[in-house]
Amino acid sequence: MPIFEVHLVADRHPPERLADLLRVLSARYAEILESPVERVRGFVAAHPAAHVVAGGEPGVEAPYVTALVLRGRPAEQRHRLIAAFTDVLVDVLGASRASVRVRIEQIDPDDWGIAGVPASAARATAIAARAARQS
């Protein structure tokens, strides 16, 4: 279920760079969550400069990332995602580290569907293994 969305100011980066960003973020997400990259979904939401404000200044690029994970992922993994996503935005887009914000949103496995089945059933074995490691 790993899904992420990166909010950026439109027309600041060429399409090839955005494609690189999505590839690198997907790979890091899969690596940190120990999940097949085929499960990762990623999106860039490009907003017109007039629709973005950071520090009171319209049009300033301050990347914001939302990443979804199933509830029960260890805090250590979530913290690694925050650091890795920040590093990738700095390395690939040249973003100012201080301007990057990352939010990890935990989703209850009963509230997430995979191929029409709640994740609590579709990923029951993986969820149980994670719970056992945490106890």
C-alpha positions, 0 to 999 in steps of 0.5 A: 500500500505504500503511496506518496504524493509530492506537492511542488510548484508547477513548471519549476522542473523538467518532466524527466527530473520529475520522473527521476524523482518518482523513481528514486522515491519509489525505490527508497520507499520500497527499500525502507518498508521492505516491500516490493517496489511493484506495490508502491504508487507515487504522484507529483501534484504540481500547483500553479505558483499563485496557488502556493505560499511558503513563509508568507511568500507566494510562489516559493517552492517548499516541497510537501510530501504525504506518505501513507503506511499501514498502521503498525509500521515501527516509528524507526521506519517512519522516521527513516522515510522522513529522512530519506524523502527529504534527502531525495528532494534535496538531491534530485530537485535541489530543494532547500532541506529547510523547506521540505516537509514530510507527513507520514499518515498511518492508515488502519488496515481495515480502512485500506483496500487492495484489489477489493479486499481490506489490507487487514486480510490481504496483508494479514501475514505481513501485518502479524509478522510486524506485530510479533517483531514489535512485541 
